[in-house]
């Protein structure tokens, strides 16, 4: 049974703005989420990251996604971010994240990419876009990866199919548009968050 206070589901708030981010993050934390990602292609992402770190100290792992450059890693570090999520494998980005002591989820699609990420210091991997590969691919990939390395599915994960990814060997998932779409209400975010947390808990019950 996993500790429900540290559920490896990352909330990806793509497109969120600093004016609304605190309300949505509060709803997510109340539902049971502990990892929040603000993608860098969101409006004024730096402001959103800084505000959630200030507003909710010690309540979760906060950082940024779609991190593509070393400069973005440094900028995130200056804001106090502790989590880096990438869509690709960039050894320089991975190494710099490690130098800052950040948790990095490196985006990969193949075994070759996965091992390049690990060789450069990634502590966790995200299979992206997961929906294009499917749970069977996860099972095959996990057969060659070090057992202790967390693998998250990102892309196309829903409350209804979360158990398929977990059963295949994923440690958790990154949740984007099925959890949050830019402009949706806080009530909608809260309901979707609860559906994912319930699906997680039901799997381990």
N, CA, C and O of each residue as an XYZ file, in Angstrom:
820
protein
N       0.849     -1.197      0.000
C       0.000      0.000      0.000
C       0.887      1.251      0.000
O       1.825      1.363      0.789
N       0.576      2.161     -0.879
C       1.350      3.398     -0.936
C       0.840      4.393      0.099
O      -0.339      4.402      0.452
N       1.747      5.219      0.571
C       1.394      6.283      1.499
C       0.582      7.332      0.756
O       1.074      7.949     -0.189
N      -0.641      7.533      1.174
C      -1.530      8.447      0.452
C      -1.090      9.904      0.572
O      -1.610     10.771     -0.131
N      -0.133     10.175      1.460
C       0.337     11.556      1.586
C       1.416     11.872      0.548
O       1.851     13.018      0.436
N       1.845     10.868     -0.204
C       2.872     11.102     -1.217
C       2.512     10.339     -2.485
O       3.233      9.435     -2.907
N       1.395     10.713     -3.081
C       0.906     10.027     -4.277
C       1.645     10.550     -5.500
O       1.633     11.754     -5.753
N       2.291      9.668     -6.270
C       3.080     10.128     -7.425
C       2.220     10.445     -8.650
O       2.381      9.851     -9.717
N       1.318     11.383     -8.468
C       0.525     11.918     -9.577
C       0.879     13.396     -9.691
O       0.673     14.162     -8.750
N       1.408     13.794    -10.840
C       1.794     15.188    -11.045
C       0.667     15.929    -11.743
O       0.211     15.523    -12.812
N       0.224     17.014    -11.132
C      -0.796     17.871    -11.751
C      -0.101     18.832    -12.704
O       0.724     19.643    -12.285
N      -0.440     18.739    -13.998
C       0.167     19.594    -15.018
C      -0.819     20.715    -15.349
O      -1.847     20.481    -15.985
N      -0.499     21.923    -14.916
C      -1.426     23.045    -15.074
C      -1.024     23.904    -16.278
O      -0.650     25.068    -16.142
N      -1.114     23.291    -17.448
C      -0.718     23.999    -18.673
C      -1.725     25.099    -19.010
O      -2.931     24.865    -19.087
N      -1.188     26.309    -19.210
C      -2.046     27.416    -19.591
C      -2.614     28.214    -18.434
O      -3.318     29.202    -18.642
N      -2.311     27.787    -17.205
C      -2.849     28.514    -16.048
C      -2.138     29.867    -15.912
O      -0.997     30.027    -16.345
N      -2.829     30.832    -15.305
C      -2.222     32.152    -15.128
C      -2.059     32.466    -13.638
O      -2.702     31.841    -12.795
N      -1.199     33.435    -13.318
C      -0.936     33.749    -11.916
C      -2.162     34.243    -11.154
O      -2.215     34.136     -9.929
N      -3.144     34.781    -11.870
C      -4.333     35.303    -11.206
C      -5.214     34.198    -10.624
O      -5.947     34.436     -9.664
N      -5.153     33.004    -11.188
C      -6.043     31.920    -10.740
C      -5.298     30.722    -10.148
O      -5.921     29.821     -9.587
N      -3.969     30.707    -10.271
C      -3.225     29.497     -9.923
C      -3.411     29.072     -8.471
O      -3.526     27.877     -8.200
N      -3.445     30.009     -7.536
C      -3.514     29.630     -6.120
C      -4.809     28.906     -5.789
O      -4.810     27.972     -4.986
N      -5.902     29.323     -6.394
C      -7.202     28.681     -6.118
C      -7.201     27.229     -6.612
O      -7.700     26.330     -5.935
N      -6.633     27.020     -7.800
C      -6.604     25.667     -8.351
C      -5.637     24.772     -7.578
O      -5.944     23.610     -7.313
N      -4.482     25.304     -7.221
C      -3.504     24.510     -6.470
C      -4.049     24.149     -5.092
O      -3.838     23.035     -4.614
N      -4.735     25.066     -4.464
C      -5.336     24.760     -3.168
C      -6.323     23.608     -3.281
O      -6.352     22.722     -2.427
N      -7.138     23.620     -4.344
C      -8.095     22.532     -4.567
C      -7.379     21.204     -4.794
O      -7.824     20.162     -4.313
N      -6.279     21.246     -5.522
C      -5.508     20.032     -5.794
C      -4.874     19.481     -4.521
O      -4.913     18.276     -4.274
N      -4.293     20.359     -3.719
C      -3.670     19.923     -2.464
C      -4.705     19.336     -1.510
O      -4.446     18.333     -0.845
N      -5.870     19.958     -1.445
C      -6.937     19.453     -0.580
C      -7.413     18.076     -1.031
O      -7.799     17.244     -0.210
N      -7.383     17.840     -2.350
C      -7.818     16.541     -2.874
C      -6.803     15.438     -2.613
O      -7.151     14.258     -2.605
N      -5.530     15.826     -2.395
C      -4.505     14.830     -2.113
C      -3.288     14.869     -3.010
O      -2.372     14.064     -2.841
N      -3.258     15.791     -3.966
C      -2.076     15.924     -4.823
C      -0.918     16.534     -4.030
O      -1.125     17.366     -3.146
N       0.293     16.109     -4.357
C       1.469     16.652     -3.682
C       2.524     17.148     -4.661
O       3.558     17.661     -4.232
N       2.292     17.008     -5.976
C       3.256     17.465     -6.978
C       2.529     18.319     -8.014
O       1.564     17.878     -8.638
N       3.011     19.549     -8.184
C       2.372     20.502     -9.083
C       3.389     21.015    -10.092
O       4.460     21.495     -9.722
N       3.045     20.907    -11.361
C       3.914     21.364    -12.450
C       3.254     22.513    -13.208
O       2.110     22.405    -13.648
N       3.992     23.614    -13.353
C       3.555     24.733    -14.185
C       4.395     24.708    -15.464
O       5.581     25.033    -15.410
N       3.826     24.336    -16.605
C       4.617     24.323    -17.838
C       5.097     25.722    -18.225
O       4.410     26.715    -17.985
N       6.278     25.783    -18.824
C       6.877     27.079    -19.150
C       6.164     27.790    -20.297
O       6.419     28.968    -20.546
N       5.273     27.086    -20.999
C       4.508     27.762    -22.045
C       3.152     28.243    -21.525
O       2.214     28.444    -22.296
N       3.068     28.421    -20.214
C       1.896     29.031    -19.581
C       2.175     30.517    -19.367
O       3.337     30.913    -19.270
N       1.129     31.349    -19.293
C       1.338     32.789    -19.113
C       2.087     33.115    -17.813
O       1.656     32.735    -16.724
N       3.210     33.820    -17.945
C       3.981     34.271    -16.778
C       4.212     33.133    -15.773
O       3.932     33.258    -14.581
N       4.727     32.034    -16.299
C       4.896     30.826    -15.489
C       5.750     31.071    -14.248
O       5.526     30.476    -13.194
N       6.740     31.965    -14.394
C       7.626     32.241    -13.255
C       6.835     32.789    -12.071
O       7.086     32.424    -10.923
N       5.882     33.667    -12.361
C       5.072     34.263    -11.307
C       4.203     33.215    -10.625
O       4.029     33.234     -9.406
N       3.656     32.297    -11.428
C       2.815     31.240    -10.859
C       3.617     30.320     -9.951
O       3.166     29.970     -8.859
N       4.801     29.929    -10.399
C       5.655     29.050     -9.595
C       6.020     29.727     -8.284
O       5.912     29.128     -7.214
N       6.453     30.979     -8.373
C       6.858     31.706     -7.170
C       5.704     31.844     -6.184
O       5.903     31.745     -4.973
N       4.509     32.072     -6.696
C       3.373     32.300     -5.802
C       2.940     31.032     -5.084
O       2.574     31.089     -3.909
N       2.972     29.883     -5.766
C       2.549     28.659     -5.062
C       3.600     28.222     -4.044
O       3.259     27.676     -2.994
N       4.874     28.459     -4.348
C       5.928     28.133     -3.387
C       5.772     28.991     -2.129
O       5.962     28.510     -1.012
N       5.427     30.254     -2.323
C       5.246     31.167     -1.195
C       3.983     30.862     -0.401
O       3.970     30.954      0.826
N       2.910     30.495     -1.125
C       1.605     30.307     -0.481
C       1.471     28.972      0.239
O       0.738     28.869      1.223
N       2.169     27.953     -0.242
C       1.978     26.603      0.316
C       3.307     25.960      0.715
O       3.639     24.882      0.220
N       4.067     26.598      1.594
C       5.381     26.054      1.966
C       5.253     24.691      2.639
O       4.440     24.489      3.540
N       6.085     23.765      2.168
C       6.115     22.442      2.774
C       4.935     21.547      2.455
O       4.811     20.464      3.026
N       4.059     21.984      1.544
C       2.856     21.192      1.267
C       2.947     20.380     -0.015
O       1.992     19.700     -0.387
N       4.087     20.446     -0.692
C       4.189     19.664     -1.917
C       5.488     19.910     -2.658
O       6.330     20.704     -2.240
N       5.622     19.209     -3.764
C       6.775     19.338     -4.646
C       6.331     20.217     -5.818
O       5.507     19.808     -6.636
N       6.882     21.416     -5.885
C       6.442     22.398     -6.872
C       7.567     22.700     -7.855
O       8.729     22.835     -7.473
N       7.195     22.804     -9.131
C       8.209     23.100    -10.130
C       7.602     23.430    -11.469
O       6.450     23.855    -11.562
N       8.395     23.228    -12.512
C       7.968     23.609    -13.852
C       8.180     22.468    -14.833
O       9.034     21.601    -14.643
N       7.369     22.496    -15.891
C       7.483     21.502    -16.948
C       7.776     22.170    -18.285
O       7.838     23.395    -18.393
N       7.956     21.328    -19.301
C       8.393     21.790    -20.620
C       9.665     22.628    -20.468
O       9.834     23.669    -21.102
N      10.545     22.133    -19.604
C      11.856     22.752    -19.406
C      12.786     22.253    -20.509
O      13.047     21.055    -20.627
N      13.282     23.195    -21.317
C      14.055     22.829    -22.496
C      15.499     23.300    -22.466
O      16.334     22.797    -23.218
N      15.803     24.269    -21.594
C      17.148     24.859    -21.595
C      17.730     24.940    -20.185
O      17.008     24.918    -19.188
N      19.034     25.032    -20.138
C      19.739     25.202    -18.866
C      19.326     26.522    -18.211
O      19.198     26.600    -16.989
N      19.121     27.551    -19.024
C      18.702     28.846    -18.481
C      17.370     28.738    -17.751
O      17.175     29.369    -16.712
N      16.451     27.938    -18.293
C      15.162     27.755    -17.616
C      15.339     27.021    -16.292
O      14.648     27.319    -15.318
N      16.259     26.065    -16.253
C      16.555     25.362    -14.999
C      17.053     26.353    -13.958
O      16.598     26.346    -12.815
N      17.989     27.205    -14.359
C      18.536     28.196    -13.435
C      17.453     29.163    -12.954
O      17.417     29.540    -11.783
N      16.582     29.552    -13.868
C      15.504     30.474    -13.510
C      14.562     29.827    -12.511
O      14.146     30.456    -11.538
N      14.224     28.558    -12.756
C      13.353     27.835    -11.829
C      14.007     27.715    -10.453
O      13.346     27.884     -9.428
N      15.293     27.425    -10.437
C      16.013     27.302     -9.168
C      15.979     28.617     -8.391
O      15.837     28.621     -7.169
N      16.112     29.730     -9.110
C      16.107     31.034     -8.453
C      14.756     31.346     -7.815
O      14.667     32.153     -6.889
N      13.707     30.699     -8.319
C      12.359     30.894     -7.779
C      12.080     29.980     -6.583
O      11.105     30.173     -5.857
N      12.943     28.989     -6.389
C      12.740     28.034     -5.310
C      12.087     26.739     -5.749
O      11.710     25.918     -4.914
N      11.950     26.546     -7.061
C      11.338     25.321     -7.581
C      12.189     24.099     -7.280
O      13.418     24.173     -7.285
N      11.538     22.982     -7.020
C      12.250     21.757     -6.641
C      12.039     20.608     -7.627
O      12.601     19.527     -7.450
N      11.229     20.838     -8.666
C      10.929     19.759     -9.610
C      11.054     20.260    -11.039
O      10.516     21.310    -11.392
N      11.770     19.499    -11.857
C      11.930     19.792    -13.278
C      11.303     18.651    -14.070
O      11.591     17.480    -13.824
N      10.445     19.005    -15.019
C       9.844     18.003    -15.897
C      10.154     18.400    -17.331
O       9.883     19.529    -17.740
N      10.721     17.476    -18.094
C      11.083     17.773    -19.475
C      10.271     16.904    -20.431
O       9.834     15.815    -20.059
N      10.066     17.379    -21.666
C       9.394     16.549    -22.660
C      10.381     15.709    -23.456
O       9.985     14.845    -24.239
N      11.674     15.968    -23.250
C      12.715     15.348    -24.067
C      13.946     15.041    -23.205
O      13.984     15.324    -22.007
N      14.936     14.459    -23.858
C      16.193     14.150    -23.170
C      17.250     15.157    -23.601
O      17.709     15.144    -24.744
N      17.630     16.026    -22.673
C      18.691     16.997    -22.891
C      19.677     16.815    -21.743
O      19.425     17.286    -20.634
N      20.800     16.137    -21.994
C      21.742     15.840    -20.915
C      22.158     17.065    -20.105
O      22.304     16.970    -18.887
N      22.353     18.218    -20.759
C      22.779     19.421    -20.040
C      21.705     19.886    -19.070
O      22.013     20.319    -17.959
N      20.460     19.801    -19.479
C      19.341     20.183    -18.606
C      19.257     19.243    -17.407
O      19.052     19.682    -16.276
N      19.418     17.952    -17.665
C      19.350     16.962    -16.586
C      20.480     17.184    -15.582
O      20.263     17.160    -14.371
N      21.681     17.399    -16.100
C      22.828     17.591    -15.203
C      22.680     18.867    -14.370
O      22.968     18.864    -13.174
N      22.234     19.948    -14.996
C      22.086     21.200    -14.256
C      21.008     21.070    -13.180
O      21.149     21.618    -12.087
N      19.955     20.361    -13.484
C      18.899     20.140    -12.491
C      19.464     19.407    -11.280
O      19.129     19.714    -10.135
N      20.329     18.429    -11.557
C      20.969     17.693    -10.472
C      21.883     18.572     -9.637
O      21.952     18.426     -8.416
N      22.586     19.488    -10.296
C      23.462     20.407     -9.579
C      22.677     21.284     -8.616
O      23.184     21.674     -7.564
N      21.432     21.594     -8.981
C      20.572     22.398     -8.115
C      19.833     21.542     -7.073
O      19.091     22.073     -6.246
N      20.038     20.224     -7.116
C      19.382     19.342     -6.160
C      17.893     19.149     -6.422
O      17.130     18.829     -5.510
N      17.493     19.343     -7.661
C      16.076     19.208     -8.000
C      15.714     17.776     -8.362
O      16.559     16.995     -8.801
N      14.458     17.455     -8.172
C      13.918     16.184     -8.650
C      13.619     16.374    -10.132
O      12.943     17.334    -10.502
N      14.109     15.478    -10.988
C      13.865     15.629    -12.416
C      13.147     14.419    -12.987
O      13.560     13.273    -12.809
N      12.061     14.715    -13.676
C      11.325     13.719    -14.447
C      11.663     13.982    -15.910
O      11.173     14.943    -16.503
N      12.496     13.130    -16.485
C      12.966     13.338    -17.847
C      12.063     12.604    -18.832
O      11.786     11.415    -18.679
N      11.614     13.333    -19.838
C      10.703     12.748    -20.820
C      11.436     11.852    -21.805
O      12.424     12.266    -22.412
N      10.955     10.628    -21.963
C      11.591      9.689    -22.886
C      10.536      8.850    -23.597
O       9.389      8.765    -23.158
N      10.942      8.237    -24.693
C      10.030      7.363    -25.428
C      10.632      5.977    -25.672
O       9.906      5.007    -25.888
N      11.949      5.895    -25.637
C      12.611      4.626    -25.943
C      13.581      4.237    -24.834
O      13.911      5.042    -23.964
N      14.028      2.992    -24.884
C      15.016      2.517    -23.912
C      16.320      3.304    -24.047
O      16.962      3.618    -23.045
N      16.710      3.620    -25.274
C      17.934      4.398    -25.498
C      17.846      5.745    -24.793
O      18.767      6.135    -24.076
N      16.737      6.457    -24.995
C      16.554      7.755    -24.339
C      16.523      7.613    -22.827
O      17.092      8.434    -22.109
N      15.860      6.576    -22.348
C      15.755      6.364    -20.906
C      17.135      6.194    -20.278
O      17.417      6.776    -19.230
N      17.991      5.404    -20.910
C      19.298      5.163    -20.323
C      20.218      6.378    -20.456
O      21.067      6.598    -19.592
N      20.067      7.161    -21.509
C      20.836      8.415    -21.616
C      20.449      9.341    -20.465
O      21.306      9.975    -19.850
N      19.146      9.411    -20.181
C      18.682     10.250    -19.075
C      19.264      9.779    -17.748
O      19.745     10.589    -16.954
N      19.222      8.481    -17.508
C      19.727      7.934    -16.243
C      21.237      8.136    -16.108
O      21.734      8.434    -15.022
N      21.960      7.973    -17.216
C      23.411      8.157    -17.179
C      23.782      9.592    -16.828
O      24.868      9.843    -16.306
N      22.890     10.529    -17.111
C      23.170     11.937    -16.828
C      22.570     12.416    -15.511
O      22.648     13.597    -15.175
N      21.964     11.477    -14.761
C      21.538     11.809    -13.411
C      20.055     11.927    -13.160
O      19.654     12.326    -12.067
N      19.224     11.596    -14.131
C      17.780     11.646    -13.901
C      17.392     10.615    -12.847
O      17.833      9.467    -12.898
N      16.551     11.038    -11.878
C      16.108     10.096    -10.843
C      14.768      9.451    -11.188
O      14.351      8.483    -10.554
N      14.098     10.004    -12.207
C      12.789      9.478    -12.591
C      12.568      9.758    -14.074
O      13.175     10.662    -14.648
N      11.690      8.969    -14.677
C      11.411      9.089    -16.106
C       9.921      9.282    -16.332
O       9.091      8.834    -15.540
N       9.595      9.965    -17.439
C       8.195     10.039    -17.841
C       8.095      9.566    -19.278
O       8.813     10.047    -20.156
N       7.198      8.621    -19.509
C       6.947      8.135    -20.861
C       5.975      9.098    -21.519
O       4.844      9.268    -21.063
N       6.434      9.733    -22.610
C       5.612     10.739    -23.280
C       5.820     10.657    -24.786
O       6.955     10.565    -25.253
N       4.726     10.688    -25.552
C       3.316     10.678    -25.127
C       2.829      9.239    -24.900
O       2.812      8.422    -25.820
N       2.442      8.957    -23.674
C       2.126      7.581    -23.272
C       0.995      6.963    -24.092
O       1.033      5.773    -24.402
N      -0.007      7.764    -24.443
C      -1.170      7.219    -25.144
C      -0.799      6.634    -26.500
O      -1.513      5.777    -27.020
N       0.306      7.086    -27.076
C       0.735      6.567    -28.377
C       1.433      5.211    -28.251
O       1.624      4.513    -29.247
N       1.808      4.846    -27.040
C       2.524      3.594    -26.819
C       1.662      2.531    -26.144
O       1.653      1.374    -26.564
N       0.939      2.927    -25.099
C       0.059      1.985    -24.409
C       0.734      1.241    -23.282
O       1.962      1.183    -23.220
N      -0.066      0.661    -22.376
C       0.475     -0.050    -21.220
C       1.387     -1.218    -21.578
O       2.332     -1.499    -20.841
N       1.130     -1.903    -22.685
C       1.977     -3.044    -23.057
C       3.418     -2.593    -23.303
O       4.365     -3.321    -23.003
N       3.570     -1.405    -23.844
C       4.908     -0.853    -24.086
C       5.608     -0.584    -22.765
O       6.816     -0.792    -22.643
N       4.846     -0.116    -21.767
C       5.407      0.121    -20.435
C       5.967     -1.177    -19.870
O       7.079     -1.201    -19.343
N       5.214     -2.230    -19.976
C       5.663     -3.526    -19.454
C       6.973     -3.953    -20.097
O       7.873     -4.447    -19.416
N       7.082     -3.762    -21.409
C       8.305     -4.134    -22.124
C       9.477     -3.248    -21.705
O      10.587     -3.740    -21.508
N       9.236     -1.953    -21.570
C      10.288     -1.017    -21.183
C      10.770     -1.287    -19.764
O      11.969     -1.243    -19.490
N       9.831     -1.568    -18.861
C      10.183     -1.820    -17.465
C      11.063     -3.052    -17.318
O      11.814     -3.168    -16.350
N      10.976     -3.965    -18.268
C      11.767     -5.199    -18.187
C      13.264     -4.923    -18.264
O      14.067     -5.716    -17.773
N      13.649     -3.787    -18.887
C      15.079     -3.491    -19.022
C      15.532     -2.325    -18.152
O      16.733     -2.101    -18.003
N      14.596     -1.581    -17.577
C      14.972     -0.443    -16.736
C      15.300     -0.899    -15.315
O      14.769     -1.912    -14.860
N      16.166     -0.169    -14.607
C      16.422     -0.484    -13.197
C      15.110     -0.439    -12.410
O      14.321      0.494    -12.558
N      14.890     -1.439    -11.588
C      13.598     -1.586    -10.902
C      13.252     -0.407    -10.014
O      12.076     -0.105     -9.810
N      14.275      0.268     -9.481
C      14.016      1.335     -8.511
C      13.703      2.679     -9.168
O      13.359      3.633     -8.470
N      13.812      2.776    -10.483
C      13.593      4.051    -11.171
C      12.097      4.271    -11.411
O      11.460      3.460    -12.083
N      11.526      5.354    -10.872
C      10.110      5.630    -11.102
C       9.859      5.959    -12.571
O      10.632      6.684    -13.198
N       8.772      5.418    -13.107
C       8.356      5.703    -14.478
C       6.914      6.195    -14.452
O       6.015      5.488    -13.997
N       6.705      7.406    -14.943
C       5.359      7.977    -14.986
C       4.844      7.985    -16.417
O       5.590      8.257    -17.358
N       3.568      7.686    -16.567
C       2.913      7.810    -17.869
C       2.345      9.219    -17.975
O       1.694      9.704    -17.050
N       2.594      9.874    -19.103
C       2.074     11.220    -19.317
C       1.475     11.304    -20.720
O       2.133     11.000    -21.714
N       0.221     11.719    -20.772
C      -0.466     11.840    -22.052
C      -1.549     10.791    -22.196
O      -1.262      9.621    -22.450
N      -2.787     11.208    -22.035
C      -3.897     10.285    -22.222
C      -4.293      9.463    -21.015
O      -5.087      8.531    -21.138
N      -3.751      9.791    -19.842
C      -4.109      9.058    -18.622
C      -5.383      9.670    -18.035
O      -5.464     10.883    -17.841
N      -6.369      8.827    -17.757
C      -7.656      9.254    -17.202
C      -7.939      8.488    -15.914
O      -7.259      7.502    -15.630
N      -8.931      8.920    -15.125
C      -9.287      8.137    -13.944
C      -9.722      6.718    -14.308
O      -9.544      5.783    -13.527
N     -10.293      6.573    -15.502
C     -10.797      5.260    -15.927
C      -9.679      4.301    -16.332
O      -9.820      3.089    -16.170
N      -8.563      4.832    -16.859
C      -7.499      3.912    -17.306
C      -6.233      3.969    -16.451
O      -5.254      3.285    -16.752
N      -6.243      4.770    -15.400
C      -5.060      4.881    -14.546
C      -4.584      3.513    -14.073
O      -3.383      3.246    -14.043
N      -5.526      2.646    -13.704
C      -5.138      1.326    -13.184
C      -4.380      0.503    -14.225
O      -3.524     -0.303    -13.863
N      -4.684      0.695    -15.530
C      -3.974     -0.047    -16.574
C      -2.491      0.321    -16.598
O      -1.627     -0.537    -16.779
N      -2.213      1.609    -16.413
C      -0.818      2.070    -16.417
C      -0.078      1.591    -15.163
O       1.086      1.196    -15.235
N      -0.756      1.629    -14.027
C      -0.133      1.165    -12.784
C       0.142     -0.339    -12.847
O       1.198     -0.807    -12.422
N      -0.817     -1.078    -13.379
C      -0.661     -2.526    -13.494
C       0.497     -2.891    -14.419
O       1.172     -3.901    -14.221
N       0.714     -2.052    -15.437
C       1.790     -2.311    -16.405
C       3.169     -2.030    -15.830
O       4.177     -2.472    -16.382
N       3.218     -1.291    -14.714
C       4.501     -1.031    -14.071
C       4.826      0.424    -13.831
O       5.891      0.733    -13.297
N       3.923      1.345    -14.217
C       4.161      2.753    -13.935
C       4.057      3.010    -12.441
O       3.236      2.411    -11.747
N       4.895      3.905    -11.962
C       4.860      4.305    -10.558
C       3.713      5.269    -10.308
O       3.150      5.320     -9.214
N       3.375      6.036    -11.345
C       2.328      7.044    -11.235
C       2.098      7.651    -12.600
O       2.318      7.000    -13.622
N       1.650      8.913    -12.622
C       1.335      9.544    -13.897
C       1.405     11.056    -13.786
O       1.271     11.630    -12.705
N       1.619     11.682    -14.927
C       1.477     13.124    -15.035
C       0.149     13.392    -15.717
O      -0.164     12.783    -16.740
N      -0.629     14.301    -15.153
C      -2.005     14.495    -15.604
C      -2.190     15.898    -16.150
O      -2.043     16.882    -15.426
N      -2.512     15.982    -17.432
C      -2.673     17.262    -18.086
C      -4.125     17.612    -18.327
O      -4.852     17.947    -17.392
N      -4.554     17.536    -19.583
C      -5.875     18.047    -19.956
C      -7.039     17.273    -19.350
O      -8.153     17.793    -19.286
N      -6.805     16.045    -18.907
C      -7.893     15.312    -18.239
C      -8.067     15.748    -16.788
O      -9.032     15.367    -16.126
N      -7.125     16.548    -16.305
C      -7.228     17.117    -14.958
C      -7.504     18.619    -15.017
O      -8.360     19.132    -14.297
N      -6.776     19.305    -15.873
C      -6.922     20.764    -15.952
C      -6.810     21.254    -17.392
O      -5.886     20.897    -18.124
N      -7.768     22.075    -17.770
C      -7.709     22.796    -19.044
C      -7.824     24.283    -18.734
O      -8.619     24.684    -17.885
N      -7.034     25.093    -19.419
C      -7.021     26.527    -19.164
C      -8.433     27.097    -19.218
O      -9.174     26.884    -20.178
N      -8.784     27.829    -18.162
C     -10.082     28.474    -18.117
C     -11.159     27.724    -17.366
O     -12.232     28.276    -17.121
N     -10.902     26.468    -16.990
C     -11.947     25.734    -16.282
C     -12.091     26.250    -14.850
O     -11.193     26.903    -14.317
N     -13.221     25.949    -14.248
C     -13.516     26.449    -12.907
C     -12.732     25.676    -11.852
O     -12.276     24.557    -12.090
N     -12.587     26.288    -10.697
C     -11.930     25.617     -9.574
C     -12.739     24.397     -9.158
O     -12.171     23.370     -8.787
N     -14.067     24.504     -9.219
C     -14.930     23.374     -8.868
C     -14.663     22.190     -9.801
O     -14.654     21.039     -9.365
N     -14.449     22.479    -11.072
C     -14.147     21.429    -12.043
C     -12.806     20.778    -11.719
O     -12.675     19.555    -11.764
N     -11.820     21.598    -11.396
C     -10.503     21.071    -11.017
C     -10.620     20.179     -9.786
O     -10.021     19.105     -9.726
N     -11.401     20.636     -8.802
C     -11.564     19.856     -7.574
C     -12.208     18.497     -7.867
O     -11.767     17.474     -7.344
N     -13.234     18.490     -8.689
C     -13.939     17.241     -9.009
C     -13.024     16.283     -9.782
O     -12.991     15.085     -9.497
N     -12.294     16.809    -10.746
C     -11.390     15.960    -11.524
C     -10.264     15.419    -10.646
O      -9.868     14.261    -10.774
N      -9.754     16.270     -9.754
C      -8.687     15.836     -8.849
C      -9.165     14.695     -7.958
O      -8.454     13.708     -7.766
N     -10.356     14.832     -7.424
C     -10.894     13.784     -6.552
C     -11.087     12.478     -7.317
O     -10.878     11.397     -6.767
N     -11.488     12.577     -8.588
C     -11.681     11.368     -9.394
C     -10.360     10.625     -9.579
O     -10.318      9.396     -9.511
N      -9.280     11.377     -9.813
C      -7.972     10.735     -9.973
C      -7.478     10.136     -8.656
O      -6.960      9.019     -8.642
N      -7.630     10.858     -7.567
C      -7.188     10.348     -6.266
C      -7.986      9.098     -5.884
O      -7.426      8.136     -5.358
N      -9.269      9.116     -6.145
C     -10.115      7.941     -5.862
C      -9.664      6.753     -6.694
O      -9.592      5.634     -6.187
N      -9.359      6.982     -7.973
C      -8.902      5.899     -8.845
C      -7.586      5.316     -8.333
O      -7.380      4.103     -8.356
N      -6.697      6.203     -7.867
C      -5.421      5.751     -7.296
C      -5.658      4.899     -6.056
O      -5.098      3.811     -5.925
N      -6.488      5.397     -5.154
C      -6.746      4.682     -3.906
C      -7.454      3.351     -4.143
O      -7.181      2.363     -3.462
N      -8.356      3.336     -5.108
C      -9.085      2.100     -5.419
C      -8.133      1.013     -5.927
O      -8.318     -0.167     -5.631
N      -7.115      1.417     -6.691
C      -6.170      0.451     -7.218
C      -5.392     -0.235     -6.107
O      -5.111     -1.431     -6.185
N      -5.046      0.519     -5.079
C      -4.216     -0.032     -4.003
C      -5.028     -0.546     -2.817
O      -4.466     -0.952     -1.800
N      -6.330     -0.526     -2.953
C      -7.169     -0.994     -1.865
C      -7.117     -2.507     -1.775
O      -7.766     -3.097     -0.911
